[in-house]
Amino acid sequence: MRQLLEIDLQNYENCDSVFSRPSVRGIILKDDNKIALVYSEKEKYYKFPGGGIHKDEDQKEALIREVREEVGLTVIPESE
């Protein structure tokens, strides 16, 4: 089994060079129990569809957009 990634547990509290970007990911299950994944060529591993939240959108809007962009599916949110 190969390691996919290593989590960095250093304390960056007093560091000015830390980059943070709010993002969303979605777990999409199909009727045949298959899961939608996206392959990252850059990182060489699979991940759930998603990405960064634009400054003019909320989490739900970002997830709908990212899923459409990455896997071509339309997300229809359940009513709250």
C-alpha positions as a LaTeX table, in Angstrom:
\begin{tabular}{lrrr}
\hline
Residue & $x$ (\AA) & $y$ (\AA) & $z$ (\AA) \\
\hline
Met1 & 0.00 & 0.00 & 0.00 \\
Arg2 & 1.39 & 3.42 & $-0.87$ \\
Gln3 & 1.01 & 6.59 & 1.16 \\
Leu4 & $-1.22$ & 9.14 & $-0.52$ \\
Leu5 & $-0.21$ & 12.19 & 1.45 \\
Glu6 & 1.29 & 13.27 & 4.72 \\
Ile7 & $-0.52$ & 15.61 & 7.06 \\
Asp8 & 1.65 & 18.46 & 8.28 \\
Leu9 & 1.03 & 18.96 & 12.00 \\
Gln10 & 3.43 & 21.85 & 12.55 \\
Asn11 & 2.17 & 24.90 & 14.41 \\
Tyr12 & 1.93 & 27.76 & 11.90 \\
Glu13 & 0.22 & 30.20 & 14.25 \\
Asn14 & 3.01 & 32.81 & 14.04 \\
Cys15 & 3.90 & 32.25 & 10.38 \\
Asp16 & 3.11 & 34.86 & 7.73 \\
Ser17 & 3.46 & 32.50 & 4.76 \\
Val18 & 0.56 & 30.13 & 5.43 \\
Phe19 & $-1.97$ & 29.92 & 2.59 \\
Ser20 & $-5.56$ & 29.15 & 3.47 \\
Arg21 & $-8.49$ & 28.88 & 1.07 \\
Pro22 & $-12.03$ & 27.89 & 2.05 \\
Ser23 & $-13.15$ & 24.93 & $-0.04$ \\
Val24 & $-15.83$ & 22.28 & $-0.43$ \\
Arg25 & $-15.85$ & 18.58 & $-1.34$ \\
Gly26 & $-18.78$ & 16.33 & $-2.14$ \\
Ile27 & $-19.27$ & 12.60 & $-1.72$ \\
Ile28 & $-21.41$ & 11.41 & $-4.62$ \\
Leu29 & $-22.90$ & 7.91 & $-4.43$ \\
Lys30 & $-24.56$ & 6.42 & $-7.49$ \\
Asp31 & $-27.43$ & 3.92 & $-7.37$ \\
Asp32 & $-25.01$ & 1.07 & $-8.15$ \\
Asn33 & $-22.94$ & 1.95 & $-5.03$ \\
Lys34 & $-20.15$ & 3.56 & $-7.04$ \\
Ile35 & $-18.47$ & 6.73 & $-5.76$ \\
Ala36 & $-17.56$ & 9.67 & $-8.01$ \\
Leu37 & $-13.87$ & 10.56 & $-7.71$ \\
Val38 & $-11.59$ & 12.95 & $-9.60$ \\
Tyr39 & $-7.98$ & 12.04 & $-10.40$ \\
Ser40 & $-5.42$ & 14.75 & $-9.67$ \\
Glu41 & $-2.65$ & 14.60 & $-12.28$ \\
Lys42 & $-0.59$ & 17.05 & $-10.23$ \\
Glu43 & $-0.75$ & 15.10 & $-6.95$ \\
Lys44 & $-1.20$ & 11.63 & $-8.51$ \\
Tyr45 & $-4.16$ & 10.55 & $-6.38$ \\
Tyr46 & $-7.95$ & 10.42 & $-6.43$ \\
Lys47 & $-10.10$ & 12.89 & $-4.49$ \\
Phe48 & $-13.74$ & 13.77 & $-4.01$ \\
Pro49 & $-15.06$ & 16.41 & $-6.42$ \\
Gly50 & $-14.81$ & 19.95 & $-5.11$ \\
Gly51 & $-12.61$ & 22.98 & $-4.86$ \\
Gly52 & $-12.28$ & 26.55 & $-3.69$ \\
Ile53 & $-15.19$ & 28.77 & $-2.74$ \\
His54 & $-15.36$ & 32.00 & $-4.75$ \\
Lys55 & $-15.79$ & 35.19 & $-2.74$ \\
Asp56 & $-19.30$ & 35.79 & $-4.15$ \\
Glu57 & $-20.76$ & 32.34 & $-3.33$ \\
Asp58 & $-21.72$ & 30.29 & $-0.31$ \\
Gln59 & $-20.70$ & 26.67 & 0.35 \\
Lys60 & $-23.76$ & 25.19 & $-1.35$ \\
Glu61 & $-23.30$ & 27.29 & $-4.50$ \\
Ala62 & $-19.60$ & 26.41 & $-4.61$ \\
Leu63 & $-20.30$ & 22.69 & $-4.31$ \\
Ile64 & $-22.92$ & 22.81 & $-7.07$ \\
Arg65 & $-20.48$ & 24.63 & $-9.37$ \\
Glu66 & $-17.49$ & 22.43 & $-8.58$ \\
Val67 & $-19.38$ & 19.16 & $-9.09$ \\
Arg68 & $-20.70$ & 20.43 & $-12.43$ \\
Glu69 & $-17.19$ & 21.50 & $-13.50$ \\
Glu70 & $-15.34$ & 18.39 & $-12.35$ \\
Val71 & $-17.71$ & 15.50 & $-13.03$ \\
Gly72 & $-20.45$ & 17.01 & $-15.20$ \\
Leu73 & $-23.28$ & 16.24 & $-12.79$ \\
Thr74 & $-26.04$ & 18.60 & $-11.70$ \\
Val75 & $-26.51$ & 18.82 & $-7.94$ \\
Ile76 & $-30.08$ & 19.41 & $-6.83$ \\
Pro77 & $-30.00$ & 20.41 & $-3.15$ \\
Glu78 & $-32.65$ & 18.98 & $-0.88$ \\
Ser79 & $-34.98$ & 21.54 & 0.65 \\
Glu80 & $-34.01$ & 22.60 & 4.15 \\
\hline
\end{tabular}
